Amino acid sequence: RIRVALRLAAAKADPAGPVVTSGELRVHLADRQVHRDGQEIHLTPIEFNLLAYLAKNAGKFALITLLDVLEHIPSHKCIEFLKAIHTALMPDGLVIIQVPNLQSPDGYLHMYNDITHAVGYVEHSLGQVLQAAGFNVFEFRGFEERPPVKLRHYVANTIRSSYYAWVRFRRKITKNLNPGILNPVFFAVCRKQVRPD
């Protein structure tokens, strides 16, 4: 009886239920609503559950990995998602984000080979999204490069390097964008920078 009375008293004191505040976000757990600056953000049940989990565990993660995840999140929700991850990281925590590289020579294949891909990224656009989410320390690297262990790996790496050199040359003479990474997949290593007080 005492537990029931306490639970009823708590419900009367806070009829909207518990609210978790994470940066600019207010997550209303009972109503399953998220507000930013007083405006509601419409989320799917999975998106809400993930955002609520991250908000409830602010500052508790040393490492979060997003391998082939970010390209599935619509662009209008991506920055909020990354802000929640930024908040969930402890100081100097890392997030590793792997996405298809649309500036690779056949980048369109990676974007349109999966119907669930909502957004495509290049180094510049991923950098913009990361900065908007609060990450100021990050670096990009190409993925799928393997050290030559066997002769066939050495030959494949040599052919790939020659092909990338040709692509860079072709883009230079056509005055097209010429990124540093041409691998089909690239990743970002982002650090939650500790700001001095």
Disulfide bonds with the S-S distance in Angstrom:
none
